[in-house]
Amino acid sequence: MNNSKSVTKNYLYNLIYQILLIIIPIITTPYVSRVLGADGVGKFSFSNSIVSYFVIFASLGFVYYAQREIAKYQDNKKKQTEIFWEIIIVRSVSVLTALVVYFTVLALGVFKEEYILLMMILSVSILAVAFDISFLFAGNEVFSKTVLTNTLLRILNVVAIFVFVKDRNDLWKYVLITALTGLIANVSLAVYSKDFLCKIEIKNLKPVRHIKPAVILFLPTIAISVYTYLDKTMIGVITGSDFENGFYEQAEKIVKIVMTVVTSLGTVMIPRNSNAFERKDMEAIRQNIYRSVRFVLLLGIPMMIGLIAVSDNMVPWFLGDGYYKSANIMKILSVLILAIGLSNVFGLQYLIPAGEDKKFTISVTCGAITNFSLNLVLIRLFKSYGAALATIIAETVVAIIMFCFIRKNISFVEICKSSVKYLISGIIMFVPCFIVGRILEPSIINTFIIVFIGVVVYLICLILLKDEFFFETANRLISRLPIKKHS
């Protein structure tokens, strides 16, 4: 493995893109929520939840499997090329199958006519899977290319939304812009692929050998989709209200904007840990996991508590009138920041690189069953609130089960010890944020005042508690900044 490849450097590349994913919704969400209304957002949310199942089928289990296989042969271009084309061939078949089934379902008139046009447009998202070669770059721990390409396209996406989406009748334009962005991003990456590929004999390719392991990883992908998309589908089916879906969609979007900062580390750690497992370096793996857990706790705890404190002040000006329920849904879903952050560490950074696909499948399947069962009851009783409760319980179940599978190598006591200072700091931070949030009227300036107070109080607490990991992380990030040193 090339030692020059730095986890910190790759994390910063990935973080830059994740920050972009944070900034863009901050710019577009207030505009879209007002222009399209809660019902328009709800129509998109429901339609997108349906097409997402077909996107998942088209992808099979190649999202993580392909990245892992490429990572094993970082220094073998010929082997990488063979794996690359074998996966492309198999996945093309699954994409074609998904498209045929999808259009057949639409033709049968299963869905209301008001959703058909949106679903037709969203079929572009299924086609985009066939051109997704990001696994080639991720497996080689090269994130600069994907970051640059996606950054440019996301910026164009924002411009297109403001230029073409003017009122509720432009919902179809918003959906088309969203779908095309993904397709163009995937196609654009092909320009850089030649750096990792070489000429090979087509007769030597054996694409069939990837079907079984990909299907094994496809099973947990299905399960994950249950509590990622099925909540929106079930809200639509059970309540029959696009407004309820709109409330839930926007609240979840805000929570996931914040969550990307915590989960972005997982993307760069999969190839690093896959390589470590290949070398049977368990000590390196343990240290990677402990550091990742502390990172999740360091950022996740204040973000979770901060969202609870700031939601009432933020939602009225950020989303506009008519999203009164979104603030409370945000408070419930804030728990996802920790639950998903930890399950990403246990699952994506340990179980997947270790090849423990069955244990990963069991974990997310239990979460899916939990989510589906609770949705049936809680959505009927509490509508979108019920879906939020079901989601956080399901994600917590996943994190707990995943940890049970790795507990022999990862100490629970060590994790608990590392969380104490962050919990104390987070609780202390909450008090002034909550009080100030009750005093100040909802406005963009007042929300930033609350956030600023929270950040300052949390940092002061960590400094006073002398948290070593905080100082170490801060020093590493500062050392990576392009600061010119003077002699």
Rosetta blueprint (number, residue, H / E / L):
1 M L
2 N L
3 N L
4 S L
5 K L
6 S L
7 V H
8 T H
9 K H
10 N H
11 Y H
12 L H
13 Y H
14 N H
15 L H
16 I H
17 Y H
18 Q H
19 I H
20 L H
21 L H
22 I H
23 I H
24 I H
25 P H
26 I H
27 I H
28 T H
29 T H
30 P H
31 Y H
32 V H
33 S H
34 R H
35 V H
36 L H
37 G H
38 A H
39 D H
40 G H
41 V H
42 G H
43 K H
44 F H
45 S H
46 F H
47 S H
48 N H
49 S H
50 I H
51 V H
52 S H
53 Y H
54 F H
55 V H
56 I H
57 F H
58 A H
59 S H
60 L L
61 G L
62 F H
63 V H
64 Y H
65 Y H
66 A H
67 Q H
68 R H
69 E H
70 I H
71 A H
72 K H
73 Y L
74 Q L
75 D L
76 N L
77 K H
78 K H
79 K H
80 Q H
81 T H
82 E H
83 I H
84 F H
85 W H
86 E H
87 I H
88 I H
89 I H
90 V H
91 R H
92 S H
93 V H
94 S H
95 V H
96 L H
97 T H
98 A H
99 L H
100 V H
101 V H
102 Y H
103 F H
104 T H
105 V H
106 L H
107 A H
108 L L
109 G L
110 V L
111 F L
112 K L
113 E H
114 E H
115 Y H
116 I H
117 L H
118 L H
119 M H
120 M H
121 I H
122 L H
123 S H
124 V H
125 S H
126 I H
127 L H
128 A H
129 V H
130 A L
131 F L
132 D L
133 I L
134 S H
135 F H
136 L H
137 F H
138 A H
139 G H
140 N L
141 E L
142 V L
143 F L
144 S H
145 K H
146 T H
147 V H
148 L H
149 T H
150 N H
151 T H
152 L H
153 L H
154 R H
155 I H
156 L H
157 N H
158 V H
159 V H
160 A H
161 I H
162 F H
163 V H
164 F H
165 V L
166 K L
167 D L
168 R H
169 N H
170 D H
171 L H
172 W H
173 K H
174 Y H
175 V H
176 L H
177 I H
178 T H
179 A H
180 L H
181 T H
182 G H
183 L H
184 I H
185 A H
186 N H
187 V H
188 S H
189 L H
190 A H
191 V H
192 Y H
193 S H
194 K H
195 D H
196 F L
197 L L
198 C L
199 K L
200 I L
201 E L
202 I H
203 K H
204 N H
205 L L
206 K L
207 P H
208 V H
209 R H
210 H H
211 I H
212 K H
213 P H
214 A H
215 V H
216 I H
217 L H
218 F H
219 L H
220 P H
221 T H
222 I H
223 A H
224 I H
225 S H
226 V H
227 Y H
228 T H
229 Y H
230 L H
231 D H
232 K H
233 T H
234 M H
235 I H
236 G H
237 V H
238 I H
239 T H
240 G L
241 S L
242 D H
243 F H
244 E H
245 N H
246 G H
247 F H
248 Y H
249 E H
250 Q H
251 A H
252 E H
253 K H
254 I H
255 V H
256 K H
257 I H
258 V H
259 M H
260 T H
261 V H
262 V H
263 T H
264 S H
265 L H
266 G H
267 T H
268 V H
269 M H
270 I H
271 P H
272 R H
273 N H
274 S H
275 N H
276 A H
277 F H
278 E H
279 R L
280 K L
281 D L
282 M H
283 E H
284 A H
285 I H
286 R H
287 Q H
288 N H
289 I H
290 Y H
291 R H
292 S H
293 V H
294 R H
295 F H
296 V H
297 L H
298 L H
299 L H
300 G H
301 I H
302 P H
303 M H
304 M H
305 I H
306 G H
307 L H
308 I H
309 A H
310 V H
311 S H
312 D H
313 N H
314 M H
315 V H
316 P H
317 W H
318 F H
319 L H
320 G L
321 D L
322 G L
323 Y L
324 Y L
325 K L
326 S H
327 A H
328 N H
329 I H
330 M H
331 K H
332 I H
333 L H
334 S L
335 V L
336 L H
337 I H
338 L H
339 A H
340 I H
341 G H
342 L H
343 S H
344 N H
345 V H
346 F H
347 G H
348 L H
349 Q H
350 Y H
351 L H
352 I L
353 P L
354 A L
355 G L
356 E L
357 D H
358 K H
359 K H
360 F H
361 T H
362 I H
363 S H
364 V H
365 T H
366 C H
367 G H
368 A H
369 I H
370 T H
371 N H
372 F H
373 S H
374 L H
375 N H
376 L H
377 V H
378 L H
379 I H
380 R H
381 L H
382 F H
383 K L
384 S H
385 Y H
386 G H
387 A H
388 A H
389 L H
390 A H
391 T H
392 I H
393 I H
394 A H
395 E H
396 T H
397 V H
398 V H
399 A H
400 I H
401 I H
402 M H
403 F H
404 C H
405 F H
406 I H
407 R L
408 K L
409 N L
410 I L
411 S L
412 F H
413 V H
414 E H
415 I H
416 C H
417 K H
418 S H
419 S H
420 V H
421 K H
422 Y H
423 L H
424 I H
425 S H
426 G H
427 I H
428 I H
429 M H
430 F H
431 V H
432 P H
433 C H
434 F H
435 I H
436 V H
437 G H
438 R H
439 I H
440 L L
441 E L
442 P L
443 S L
444 I H
445 I H
446 N H
447 T H
448 F H
449 I H
450 I H
451 V H
452 F H
453 I H
454 G H
455 V H
456 V H
457 V H
458 Y H
459 L H
460 I H
461 C H
462 L H
463 I H
464 L H
465 L L
466 K L
467 D L
468 E H
469 F H
470 F H
471 F H
472 E H
473 T H
474 A H
475 N H
476 R H
477 L H
478 I H
479 S H
480 R H
481 L L
482 P L
483 I L
484 K L
485 K L
486 H L
487 S L
